[in-house]
Amino acid sequence: MITKEMSIGQVLREHPQTAEIFLGMGMHCLGCPSATSESIEGAALTHGMQVDELIGKLNQNVQ
């Protein structure tokens, strides 16, 4: 299960297929140093999106 406290880098390492979700929601800098260590919650806030919506889509993708 993916949580909002997890880093983007951790999620991408464990579930590489989630890159499509991040990119589809406007997170295009997945490889930059801050993005790989930033929490999903922090990234969602930075990009002005709802963290619960992002987490829901990510978890649907890994089931």
PQR file of N, CA, C, O and H, with PARSE charges and radii, in Angstrom:
ATOM      1  N   MET A   1       0.841  -1.181   0.000 -0.4000 1.5000
ATOM      2  CA  MET A   1       0.000   0.000   0.000 -0.0000 2.0000
ATOM      3  C   MET A   1       0.889   1.249   0.000  0.5500 1.7000
ATOM      4  O   MET A   1       1.860   1.335   0.752 -0.5500 1.4000
ATOM      5  N   ILE A   2       0.545   2.192  -0.841 -0.4000 1.5000
ATOM      6  CA  ILE A   2       1.271   3.448  -0.938 -0.0000 2.0000
ATOM      7  C   ILE A   2       0.617   4.453   0.000  0.5500 1.7000
ATOM      8  O   ILE A   2      -0.607   4.574   0.047 -0.5500 1.4000
ATOM      9  H   ILE A   2      -0.243   2.122  -1.452  0.4000 1.0000
ATOM     10  N   THR A   3       1.456   5.176   0.751 -0.4000 1.5000
ATOM     11  CA  THR A   3       0.947   6.188   1.679 -0.0000 2.0000
ATOM     12  C   THR A   3       1.528   7.554   1.314  0.5500 1.7000
ATOM     13  O   THR A   3       2.521   7.644   0.592 -0.5500 1.4000
ATOM     14  H   THR A   3       2.451   5.078   0.713  0.4000 1.0000
ATOM     15  N   LYS A   4       0.901   8.609   1.819 -0.4000 1.5000
ATOM     16  CA  LYS A   4       1.338   9.967   1.506 -0.0000 2.0000
ATOM     17  C   LYS A   4       2.690  10.304   2.113  0.5500 1.7000
ATOM     18  O   LYS A   4       3.338  11.256   1.680 -0.5500 1.4000
ATOM     19  H   LYS A   4       0.094   8.536   2.406  0.4000 1.0000
ATOM     20  N   GLU A   5       3.127   9.539   3.110 -0.4000 1.5000
ATOM     21  CA  GLU A   5       4.422   9.780   3.735 -0.0000 2.0000
ATOM     22  C   GLU A   5       5.584   9.203   2.937  0.5500 1.7000
ATOM     23  O   GLU A   5       6.733   9.594   3.146 -0.5500 1.4000
ATOM     24  H   GLU A   5       2.600   8.766   3.462  0.4000 1.0000
ATOM     25  N   MET A   6       5.298   8.283   2.030 -0.4000 1.5000
ATOM     26  CA  MET A   6       6.351   7.657   1.231 -0.0000 2.0000
ATOM     27  C   MET A   6       6.947   8.683   0.271  0.5500 1.7000
ATOM     28  O   MET A   6       6.273   9.621  -0.156 -0.5500 1.4000
ATOM     29  H   MET A   6       4.365   7.966   1.860  0.4000 1.0000
ATOM     30  N   SER A   7       8.220   8.488  -0.058 -0.4000 1.5000
ATOM     31  CA  SER A   7       8.842   9.382  -1.038 -0.0000 2.0000
ATOM     32  C   SER A   7       8.471   8.925  -2.443  0.5500 1.7000
ATOM     33  O   SER A   7       8.157   7.759  -2.680 -0.5500 1.4000
ATOM     34  H   SER A   7       8.768   7.726   0.288  0.4000 1.0000
ATOM     35  N   ILE A   8       8.515   9.864  -3.350 -0.4000 1.5000
ATOM     36  CA  ILE A   8       8.249   9.535  -4.748 -0.0000 2.0000
ATOM     37  C   ILE A   8       9.266   8.512  -5.233  0.5500 1.7000
ATOM     38  O   ILE A   8       8.912   7.563  -5.933 -0.5500 1.4000
ATOM     39  H   ILE A   8       8.770  10.812  -3.158  0.4000 1.0000
ATOM     40  N   GLY A   9      10.530   8.702  -4.861 -0.4000 1.5000
ATOM     41  CA  GLY A   9      11.577   7.770  -5.260 -0.0000 2.0000
ATOM     42  C   GLY A   9      11.311   6.354  -4.783  0.5500 1.7000
ATOM     43  O   GLY A   9      11.509   5.397  -5.531 -0.5500 1.4000
ATOM     44  H   GLY A   9      10.818   9.472  -4.292  0.4000 1.0000
ATOM     45  N   GLN A  10      10.868   6.216  -3.551 -0.4000 1.5000
ATOM     46  CA  GLN A  10      10.563   4.886  -3.001 -0.0000 2.0000
ATOM     47  C   GLN A  10       9.444   4.230  -3.791  0.5500 1.7000
ATOM     48  O   GLN A  10       9.527   3.052  -4.137 -0.5500 1.4000
ATOM     49  H   GLN A  10      10.707   6.994  -2.943  0.4000 1.0000
ATOM     50  N   VAL A  11       8.396   4.995  -4.076 -0.4000 1.5000
ATOM     51  CA  VAL A  11       7.263   4.444  -4.831 -0.0000 2.0000
ATOM     52  C   VAL A  11       7.715   4.021  -6.227  0.5500 1.7000
ATOM     53  O   VAL A  11       7.336   2.948  -6.698 -0.5500 1.4000
ATOM     54  H   VAL A  11       8.328   5.952  -3.795  0.4000 1.0000
ATOM     55  N   LEU A  12       8.514   4.842  -6.888 -0.4000 1.5000
ATOM     56  CA  LEU A  12       8.984   4.513  -8.236 -0.0000 2.0000
ATOM     57  C   LEU A  12       9.900   3.290  -8.239  0.5500 1.7000
ATOM     58  O   LEU A  12       9.856   2.484  -9.168 -0.5500 1.4000
ATOM     59  H   LEU A  12       8.822   5.713  -6.505  0.4000 1.0000
ATOM     60  N   ARG A  13      10.729   3.150  -7.202 -0.4000 1.5000
ATOM     61  CA  ARG A  13      11.600   1.962  -7.126 -0.0000 2.0000
ATOM     62  C   ARG A  13      10.781   0.692  -6.923  0.5500 1.7000
ATOM     63  O   ARG A  13      11.051  -0.333  -7.549 -0.5500 1.4000
ATOM     64  H   ARG A  13      10.765   3.805  -6.447  0.4000 1.0000
ATOM     65  N   GLU A  14       9.786   0.762  -6.054 -0.4000 1.5000
ATOM     66  CA  GLU A  14       8.986  -0.420  -5.736 -0.0000 2.0000
ATOM     67  C   GLU A  14       7.909  -0.701  -6.785  0.5500 1.7000
ATOM     68  O   GLU A  14       7.520  -1.851  -6.988 -0.5500 1.4000
ATOM     69  H   GLU A  14       9.566   1.594  -5.546  0.4000 1.0000
ATOM     70  N   HIS A  15       7.437   0.339  -7.440 -0.4000 1.5000
ATOM     71  CA  HIS A  15       6.338   0.209  -8.396 -0.0000 2.0000
ATOM     72  C   HIS A  15       6.599   1.116  -9.602  0.5500 1.7000
ATOM     73  O   HIS A  15       5.951   2.153  -9.736 -0.5500 1.4000
ATOM     74  H   HIS A  15       7.753   1.273  -7.275  0.4000 1.0000
ATOM     75  N   PRO A  16       7.538   0.743 -10.483 -0.5600 1.5000
ATOM     76  CA  PRO A  16       7.910   1.617 -11.594  0.2800 2.0000
ATOM     77  C   PRO A  16       6.737   2.008 -12.500  0.5500 1.7000
ATOM     78  O   PRO A  16       6.774   3.053 -13.149 -0.5500 1.4000
ATOM     79  N   GLN A  17       5.718   1.183 -12.542 -0.4000 1.5000
ATOM     80  CA  GLN A  17       4.563   1.479 -13.387 -0.0000 2.0000
ATOM     81  C   GLN A  17       3.800   2.721 -12.932  0.5500 1.7000
ATOM     82  O   GLN A  17       2.991   3.259 -13.688 -0.5500 1.4000
ATOM     83  H   GLN A  17       5.688   0.334 -12.015  0.4000 1.0000
ATOM     84  N   THR A  18       4.048   3.180 -11.710 -0.4000 1.5000
ATOM     85  CA  THR A  18       3.346   4.368 -11.216 -0.0000 2.0000
ATOM     86  C   THR A  18       3.845   5.654 -11.864  0.5500 1.7000
ATOM     87  O   THR A  18       3.216   6.701 -11.715 -0.5500 1.4000
ATOM     88  H   THR A  18       4.705   2.743 -11.096  0.4000 1.0000
ATOM     89  N   ALA A  19       4.958   5.592 -12.577 -0.4000 1.5000
ATOM     90  CA  ALA A  19       5.462   6.788 -13.270 -0.0000 2.0000
ATOM     91  C   ALA A  19       4.386   7.367 -14.180  0.5500 1.7000
ATOM     92  O   ALA A  19       4.260   8.586 -14.294 -0.5500 1.4000
ATOM     93  H   ALA A  19       5.469   4.741 -12.699  0.4000 1.0000
ATOM     94  N   GLU A  20       3.617   6.512 -14.821 -0.4000 1.5000
ATOM     95  CA  GLU A  20       2.538   6.976 -15.706 -0.0000 2.0000
ATOM     96  C   GLU A  20       1.510   7.807 -14.942  0.5500 1.7000
ATOM     97  O   GLU A  20       0.991   8.791 -15.469 -0.5500 1.4000
ATOM     98  H   GLU A  20       3.719   5.522 -14.729  0.4000 1.0000
ATOM     99  N   ILE A  21       1.217   7.417 -13.709 -0.4000 1.5000
ATOM    100  CA  ILE A  21       0.245   8.153 -12.889 -0.0000 2.0000
ATOM    101  C   ILE A  21       0.806   9.529 -12.540  0.5500 1.7000
ATOM    102  O   ILE A  21       0.135  10.546 -12.712 -0.5500 1.4000
ATOM    103  H   ILE A  21       1.638   6.618 -13.281  0.4000 1.0000
ATOM    104  N   PHE A  22       2.047   9.546 -12.048 -0.4000 1.5000
ATOM    105  CA  PHE A  22       2.668  10.823 -11.699 -0.0000 2.0000
ATOM    106  C   PHE A  22       2.707  11.757 -12.912  0.5500 1.7000
ATOM    107  O   PHE A  22       2.335  12.926 -12.815 -0.5500 1.4000
ATOM    108  H   PHE A  22       2.592   8.720 -11.909  0.4000 1.0000
ATOM    109  N   LEU A  23       3.156  11.233 -14.045 -0.4000 1.5000
ATOM    110  CA  LEU A  23       3.247  12.058 -15.251 -0.0000 2.0000
ATOM    111  C   LEU A  23       1.881  12.535 -15.709  0.5500 1.7000
ATOM    112  O   LEU A  23       1.724  13.686 -16.116 -0.5500 1.4000
ATOM    113  H   LEU A  23       3.458  10.283 -14.123  0.4000 1.0000
ATOM    114  N   GLY A  24       0.902  11.660 -15.643 -0.4000 1.5000
ATOM    115  CA  GLY A  24      -0.452  12.002 -16.063 -0.0000 2.0000
ATOM    116  C   GLY A  24      -1.092  13.084 -15.201  0.5500 1.7000
ATOM    117  O   GLY A  24      -2.008  13.779 -15.640 -0.5500 1.4000
ATOM    118  H   GLY A  24       1.030  10.725 -15.312  0.4000 1.0000
ATOM    119  N   MET A  25      -0.604  13.219 -13.973 -0.4000 1.5000
ATOM    120  CA  MET A  25      -1.147  14.238 -13.074 -0.0000 2.0000
ATOM    121  C   MET A  25      -0.293  15.502 -13.051  0.5500 1.7000
ATOM    122  O   MET A  25      -0.495  16.375 -12.207 -0.5500 1.4000
ATOM    123  H   MET A  25       0.140  12.655 -13.616  0.4000 1.0000
ATOM    124  N   GLY A  26       0.662  15.599 -13.980 -0.4000 1.5000
ATOM    125  CA  GLY A  26       1.437  16.822 -14.116 -0.0000 2.0000
ATOM    126  C   GLY A  26       2.759  16.861 -13.378  0.5500 1.7000
ATOM    127  O   GLY A  26       3.395  17.913 -13.311 -0.5500 1.4000
ATOM    128  H   GLY A  26       0.825  14.890 -14.665  0.4000 1.0000
ATOM    129  N   MET A  27       3.183  15.749 -12.829 -0.4000 1.5000
ATOM    130  CA  MET A  27       4.480  15.691 -12.141 -0.0000 2.0000
ATOM    131  C   MET A  27       5.519  15.190 -13.145  0.5500 1.7000
ATOM    132  O   MET A  27       5.752  13.987 -13.265 -0.5500 1.4000
ATOM    133  H   MET A  27       2.667  14.894 -12.884  0.4000 1.0000
ATOM    134  N   HIS A  28       6.133  16.121 -13.855 -0.4000 1.5000
ATOM    135  CA  HIS A  28       7.019  15.759 -14.958 -0.0000 2.0000
ATOM    136  C   HIS A  28       8.493  15.692 -14.585  0.5500 1.7000
ATOM    137  O   HIS A  28       9.316  15.334 -15.428 -0.5500 1.4000
ATOM    138  H   HIS A  28       5.944  17.098 -13.757  0.4000 1.0000
ATOM    139  N   CYS A  29       8.845  16.020 -13.369 -0.4000 1.5000
ATOM    140  CA  CYS A  29      10.266  16.021 -12.982 -0.0000 2.0000
ATOM    141  C   CYS A  29      10.562  14.884 -12.004  0.5500 1.7000
ATOM    142  O   CYS A  29      11.125  15.111 -10.933 -0.5500 1.4000
ATOM    143  H   CYS A  29       8.176  16.310 -12.685  0.4000 1.0000
ATOM    144  N   LEU A  30      10.187  13.687 -12.369 -0.4000 1.5000
ATOM    145  CA  LEU A  30      10.338  12.545 -11.460 -0.0000 2.0000
ATOM    146  C   LEU A  30      11.786  12.198 -11.158  0.5500 1.7000
ATOM    147  O   LEU A  30      12.069  11.618 -10.110 -0.5500 1.4000
ATOM    148  H   LEU A  30       9.730  13.503 -13.239  0.4000 1.0000
ATOM    149  N   GLY A  31      12.701  12.535 -12.039 -0.4000 1.5000
ATOM    150  CA  GLY A  31      14.092  12.172 -11.839 -0.0000 2.0000
ATOM    151  C   GLY A  31      14.921  13.219 -11.121  0.5500 1.7000
ATOM    152  O   GLY A  31      16.083  12.963 -10.806 -0.5500 1.4000
ATOM    153  H   GLY A  31      12.472  13.007 -12.890  0.4000 1.0000
ATOM    154  N   CYS A  32      14.363  14.388 -10.853 -0.4000 1.5000
ATOM    155  CA  CYS A  32      15.167  15.422 -10.196 -0.0000 2.0000
ATOM    156  C   CYS A  32      15.391  15.045  -8.731  0.5500 1.7000
ATOM    157  O   CYS A  32      14.559  14.369  -8.126 -0.5500 1.4000
ATOM    158  H   CYS A  32      13.419  14.596 -11.109  0.4000 1.0000
ATOM    159  N   PRO A  33      16.512  15.483  -8.166 -0.5600 1.5000
ATOM    160  CA  PRO A  33      16.861  15.065  -6.796  0.2800 2.0000
ATOM    161  C   PRO A  33      15.789  15.354  -5.748  0.5500 1.7000
ATOM    162  O   PRO A  33      15.528  14.509  -4.891 -0.5500 1.4000
ATOM    163  N   SER A  34      15.175  16.505  -5.799 -0.4000 1.5000
ATOM    164  CA  SER A  34      14.176  16.806  -4.766 -0.0000 2.0000
ATOM    165  C   SER A  34      12.929  15.952  -4.933  0.5500 1.7000
ATOM    166  O   SER A  34      12.305  15.574  -3.941 -0.5500 1.4000
ATOM    167  H   SER A  34      15.387  17.191  -6.495  0.4000 1.0000
ATOM    168  N   ALA A  35      12.559  15.645  -6.159 -0.4000 1.5000
ATOM    169  CA  ALA A  35      11.358  14.844  -6.382 -0.0000 2.0000
ATOM    170  C   ALA A  35      11.534  13.417  -5.876  0.5500 1.7000
ATOM    171  O   ALA A  35      10.589  12.821  -5.357 -0.5500 1.4000
ATOM    172  H   ALA A  35      13.066  15.952  -6.964  0.4000 1.0000
ATOM    173  N   THR A  36      12.718  12.875  -6.020 -0.4000 1.5000
ATOM    174  CA  THR A  36      12.907  11.487  -5.600 -0.0000 2.0000
ATOM    175  C   THR A  36      12.911  11.329  -4.090  0.5500 1.7000
ATOM    176  O   THR A  36      12.626  10.244  -3.583 -0.5500 1.4000
ATOM    177  H   THR A  36      13.486  13.359  -6.441  0.4000 1.0000
ATOM    178  N   SER A  37      13.232  12.401  -3.358 -0.4000 1.5000
ATOM    179  CA  SER A  37      13.231  12.288  -1.901 -0.0000 2.0000
ATOM    180  C   SER A  37      12.019  12.950  -1.255  0.5500 1.7000
ATOM    181  O   SER A  37      11.780  12.782  -0.059 -0.5500 1.4000
ATOM    182  H   SER A  37      13.463  13.282  -3.770  0.4000 1.0000
ATOM    183  N   GLU A  38      11.261  13.694  -2.035 -0.4000 1.5000
ATOM    184  CA  GLU A  38      10.099  14.401  -1.507 -0.0000 2.0000
ATOM    185  C   GLU A  38       8.952  13.437  -1.227  0.5500 1.7000
ATOM    186  O   GLU A  38       8.760  12.467  -1.960 -0.5500 1.4000
ATOM    187  H   GLU A  38      11.454  13.830  -3.006  0.4000 1.0000
ATOM    188  N   SER A  39       8.201  13.696  -0.184 -0.4000 1.5000
ATOM    189  CA  SER A  39       7.041  12.846   0.108 -0.0000 2.0000
ATOM    190  C   SER A  39       5.961  13.084  -0.942  0.5500 1.7000
ATOM    191  O   SER A  39       5.920  14.133  -1.586 -0.5500 1.4000
ATOM    192  H   SER A  39       8.356  14.484   0.412  0.4000 1.0000
ATOM    193  N   ILE A  40       5.108  12.112  -1.099 -0.4000 1.5000
ATOM    194  CA  ILE A  40       3.988  12.261  -2.027 -0.0000 2.0000
ATOM    195  C   ILE A  40       3.104  13.411  -1.584  0.5500 1.7000
ATOM    196  O   ILE A  40       2.607  14.168  -2.418 -0.5500 1.4000
ATOM    197  H   ILE A  40       5.142  11.260  -0.576  0.4000 1.0000
ATOM    198  N   GLU A  41       2.903  13.552  -0.287 -0.4000 1.5000
ATOM    199  CA  GLU A  41       2.079  14.644   0.221 -0.0000 2.0000
ATOM    200  C   GLU A  41       2.697  15.999  -0.132  0.5500 1.7000
ATOM    201  O   GLU A  41       1.997  16.905  -0.584 -0.5500 1.4000
ATOM    202  H   GLU A  41       3.307  12.938   0.391  0.4000 1.0000
ATOM    203  N   GLY A  42       3.993  16.131   0.074 -0.4000 1.5000
ATOM    204  CA  GLY A  42       4.675  17.376  -0.253 -0.0000 2.0000
ATOM    205  C   GLY A  42       4.607  17.702  -1.728  0.5500 1.7000
ATOM    206  O   GLY A  42       4.388  18.852  -2.107 -0.5500 1.4000
ATOM    207  H   GLY A  42       4.562  15.395   0.441  0.4000 1.0000
ATOM    208  N   ALA A  43       4.793  16.694  -2.560 -0.4000 1.5000
ATOM    209  CA  ALA A  43       4.725  16.904  -4.001 -0.0000 2.0000
ATOM    210  C   ALA A  43       3.319  17.300  -4.435  0.5500 1.7000
ATOM    211  O   ALA A  43       3.153  18.171  -5.289 -0.5500 1.4000
ATOM    212  H   ALA A  43       4.970  15.759  -2.252  0.4000 1.0000
ATOM    213  N   ALA A  44       2.321  16.674  -3.858 -0.4000 1.5000
ATOM    214  CA  ALA A  44       0.930  17.015  -4.198 -0.0000 2.0000
ATOM    215  C   ALA A  44       0.639  18.464  -3.830  0.5500 1.7000
ATOM    216  O   ALA A  44       0.014  19.188  -4.605 -0.5500 1.4000
ATOM    217  H   ALA A  44       2.455  15.966  -3.164  0.4000 1.0000
ATOM    218  N   LEU A  45       1.085  18.887  -2.659 -0.4000 1.5000
ATOM    219  CA  LEU A  45       0.882  20.274  -2.235 -0.0000 2.0000
ATOM    220  C   LEU A  45       1.602  21.236  -3.175  0.5500 1.7000
ATOM    221  O   LEU A  45       1.047  22.267  -3.556 -0.5500 1.4000
ATOM    222  H   LEU A  45       1.592  18.298  -2.029  0.4000 1.0000
ATOM    223  N   THR A  46       2.829  20.902  -3.547 -0.4000 1.5000
ATOM    224  CA  THR A  46       3.613  21.742  -4.451 -0.0000 2.0000
ATOM    225  C   THR A  46       2.922  21.901  -5.800  0.5500 1.7000
ATOM    226  O   THR A  46       2.958  22.973  -6.406 -0.5500 1.4000
ATOM    227  H   THR A  46       3.279  20.064  -3.238  0.4000 1.0000
ATOM    228  N   HIS A  47       2.296  20.830  -6.260 -0.4000 1.5000
ATOM    229  CA  HIS A  47       1.649  20.849  -7.576 -0.0000 2.0000
ATOM    230  C   HIS A  47       0.176  21.220  -7.510  0.5500 1.7000
ATOM    231  O   HIS A  47      -0.515  21.192  -8.528 -0.5500 1.4000
ATOM    232  H   HIS A  47       2.267  19.960  -5.768  0.4000 1.0000
ATOM    233  N   GLY A  48      -0.313  21.569  -6.319 -0.4000 1.5000
ATOM    234  CA  GLY A  48      -1.694  22.016  -6.184 -0.0000 2.0000
ATOM    235  C   GLY A  48      -2.739  20.947  -6.447  0.5500 1.7000
ATOM    236  O   GLY A  48      -3.813  21.228  -6.978 -0.5500 1.4000
ATOM    237  H   GLY A  48       0.248  21.591  -5.492  0.4000 1.0000
ATOM    238  N   MET A  49      -2.415  19.722  -6.071 -0.4000 1.5000
ATOM    239  CA  MET A  49      -3.386  18.642  -6.273 -0.0000 2.0000
ATOM    240  C   MET A  49      -3.794  18.018  -4.949  0.5500 1.7000
ATOM    241  O   MET A  49      -3.124  18.193  -3.931 -0.5500 1.4000
ATOM    242  H   MET A  49      -1.542  19.493  -5.639  0.4000 1.0000
ATOM    243  N   GLN A  50      -4.882  17.300  -4.977 -0.4000 1.5000
ATOM    244  CA  GLN A  50      -5.392  16.626  -3.787 -0.0000 2.0000
ATOM    245  C   GLN A  50      -4.592  15.353  -3.533  0.5500 1.7000
ATOM    246  O   GLN A  50      -4.555  14.461  -4.381 -0.5500 1.4000
ATOM    247  H   GLN A  50      -5.426  17.158  -5.805  0.4000 1.0000
ATOM    248  N   VAL A  51      -3.954  15.265  -2.373 -0.4000 1.5000
ATOM    249  CA  VAL A  51      -3.112  14.120  -2.070 -0.0000 2.0000
ATOM    250  C   VAL A  51      -3.928  12.828  -2.028  0.5500 1.7000
ATOM    251  O   VAL A  51      -3.443  11.785  -2.465 -0.5500 1.4000
ATOM    252  H   VAL A  51      -3.984  15.989  -1.684  0.4000 1.0000
ATOM    253  N   ASP A  52      -5.143  12.878  -1.515 -0.4000 1.5000
ATOM    254  CA  ASP A  52      -5.955  11.652  -1.435 -0.0000 2.0000
ATOM    255  C   ASP A  52      -6.302  11.116  -2.824  0.5500 1.7000
ATOM    256  O   ASP A  52      -6.350   9.903  -3.030 -0.5500 1.4000
ATOM    257  H   ASP A  52      -5.536  13.725  -1.159  0.4000 1.0000
ATOM    258  N   GLU A  53      -6.540  12.011  -3.766 -0.4000 1.5000
ATOM    259  CA  GLU A  53      -6.816  11.583  -5.145 -0.0000 2.0000
ATOM    260  C   GLU A  53      -5.589  10.906  -5.748  0.5500 1.7000
ATOM    261  O   GLU A  53      -5.704   9.859  -6.385 -0.5500 1.4000
ATOM    262  H   GLU A  53      -6.500  12.997  -3.599  0.4000 1.0000
ATOM    263  N   LEU A  54      -4.423  11.501  -5.548 -0.4000 1.5000
ATOM    264  CA  LEU A  54      -3.181  10.929  -6.068 -0.0000 2.0000
ATOM    265  C   LEU A  54      -2.906   9.572  -5.440  0.5500 1.7000
ATOM    266  O   LEU A  54      -2.590   8.618  -6.150 -0.5500 1.4000
ATOM    267  H   LEU A  54      -4.330  12.352  -5.031  0.4000 1.0000
ATOM    268  N   ILE A  55      -3.022   9.471  -4.126 -0.4000 1.5000
ATOM    269  CA  ILE A  55      -2.789   8.198  -3.432 -0.0000 2.0000
ATOM    270  C   ILE A  55      -3.758   7.133  -3.939  0.5500 1.7000
ATOM    271  O   ILE A  55      -3.366   5.986  -4.156 -0.5500 1.4000
ATOM    272  H   ILE A  55      -3.279  10.247  -3.550  0.4000 1.0000
ATOM    273  N   GLY A  56      -5.011   7.507  -4.125 -0.4000 1.5000
ATOM    274  CA  GLY A  56      -6.008   6.562  -4.633 -0.0000 2.0000
ATOM    275  C   GLY A  56      -5.632   6.016  -5.996  0.5500 1.7000
ATOM    276  O   GLY A  56      -5.725   4.812  -6.235 -0.5500 1.4000
ATOM    277  H   GLY A  56      -5.330   8.439  -3.949  0.4000 1.0000
ATOM    278  N   LYS A  57      -5.209   6.892  -6.887 -0.4000 1.5000
ATOM    279  CA  LYS A  57      -4.819   6.454  -8.233 -0.0000 2.0000
ATOM    280  C   LYS A  57      -3.576   5.581  -8.187  0.5500 1.7000
ATOM    281  O   LYS A  57      -3.494   4.584  -8.904 -0.5500 1.4000
ATOM    282  H   LYS A  57      -5.133   7.870  -6.693  0.4000 1.0000
ATOM    283  N   LEU A  58      -2.611   5.942  -7.353 -0.4000 1.5000
ATOM    284  CA  LEU A  58      -1.404   5.132  -7.243 -0.0000 2.0000
ATOM    285  C   LEU A  58      -1.723   3.737  -6.713  0.5500 1.7000
ATOM    286  O   LEU A  58      -1.228   2.743  -7.244 -0.5500 1.4000
ATOM    287  H   LEU A  58      -2.678   6.752  -6.770  0.4000 1.0000
ATOM    288  N   ASN A  59      -2.537   3.659  -5.681 -0.4000 1.5000
ATOM    289  CA  ASN A  59      -2.869   2.351  -5.102 -0.0000 2.0000
ATOM    290  C   ASN A  59      -3.709   1.512  -6.052  0.5500 1.7000
ATOM    291  O   ASN A  59      -3.567   0.289  -6.062 -0.5500 1.4000
ATOM    292  H   ASN A  59      -2.939   4.466  -5.249  0.4000 1.0000
ATOM    293  N   GLN A  60      -4.567   2.115  -6.844 -0.4000 1.5000
ATOM    294  CA  GLN A  60      -5.312   1.350  -7.849 -0.0000 2.0000
ATOM    295  C   GLN A  60      -4.364   0.753  -8.874  0.5500 1.7000
ATOM    296  O   GLN A  60      -4.584  -0.355  -9.363 -0.5500 1.4000
ATOM    297  H   GLN A  60      -4.682   3.108  -6.836  0.4000 1.0000
ATOM    298  N   ASN A  61      -3.317   1.482  -9.195 -0.4000 1.5000
ATOM    299  CA  ASN A  61      -2.358   1.050 -10.212 -0.0000 2.0000
ATOM    300  C   ASN A  61      -1.496  -0.109  -9.747  0.5500 1.7000
ATOM    301  O   ASN A  61      -1.025  -0.888 -10.576 -0.5500 1.4000
ATOM    302  H   ASN A  61      -3.138   2.382  -8.798  0.4000 1.0000
ATOM    303  N   VAL A  62      -1.277  -0.245  -8.457 -0.4000 1.5000
ATOM    304  CA  VAL A  62      -0.372  -1.309  -7.970 -0.0000 2.0000
ATOM    305  C   VAL A  62      -1.122  -2.554  -7.499  0.5500 1.7000
ATOM    306  O   VAL A  62      -0.490  -3.521  -7.075 -0.5500 1.4000
ATOM    307  H   VAL A  62      -1.659   0.388  -7.784  0.4000 1.0000
ATOM    308  N   GLN A  63      -2.410  -2.554  -7.561 -0.4000 1.5000
ATOM    309  CA  GLN A  63      -3.178  -3.737  -7.117 -0.0000 2.0000
ATOM    310  C   GLN A  63      -3.226  -4.787  -8.182  0.5500 1.7000
ATOM    311  O   GLN A  63      -3.826  -5.843  -7.981 -0.5500 1.4000
ATOM    312  H   GLN A  63      -2.924  -1.768  -7.906  0.4000 1.0000
TER
END
